[in-house]
């Protein structure tokens, strides 16, 4: 176990949909469930590690509620957001993997006041960096299992991206390689609480929603497999 294992003594794992978390919960031992603010948290062990797993619901507010409860009510020392996303990079195909090095809330907009697009008022940053130790472990887990993966910016917003012009804007404004609806909100909560976080996303569609229904289950299985391998490395 790495020297800084104390930062991951209890890992909070958050997925938006049950398809993203049920494969993890099914393999947990010593599991107990608790409900806070309508979200069910499963506390126990997975791959020998102490974890708390929750299905937060879709969107940034649900994600933030869940992440804050993970920290304040369950004492997690690191957060992992796992699940599926739409791909924005030509390097990605359905089933490939993105590990975020930065996250951004693409729909945060106070540009009328002269601010840059995505600026988070109060902390005055646009992109929030993920934890280097967790990022490295995710990349190693991805490679170990033989998945094609890239590292880059993941853009989050309360929008299911399905239009080419929106995809183009996320790439132009933020150099984003994937888009989803929760990761940056979880990163925001982690940032203000000063705990490490990471975001892992398996690609379920091309950022247009066209393949989502067909491939979401396959992509979720990919993220579950990598998450389990990740737990052996942190």
Secondary structure, DSSP 8 states (H G I E B T S, - for coil): --TTGGGGSSEEEEESSHHHHHHHHTT-EEEEEEEETTEEEEEEEETTEEEEEEE--SSHHHHHHHHHHHHHHH--SEEEEEEEEEE-STT--TT-EEEEEEEEETT---GGGT--TT-BTTTTBSEEE--HHHHHHHHHHHHHTT--EEEEEEEE-SS----HHHHHHHHHHH-EEEEESSHHHHHHHHHHHT-EEEEEEEEEESSSSSSHHHHHHHHHHHHHHHHHHHHTT-
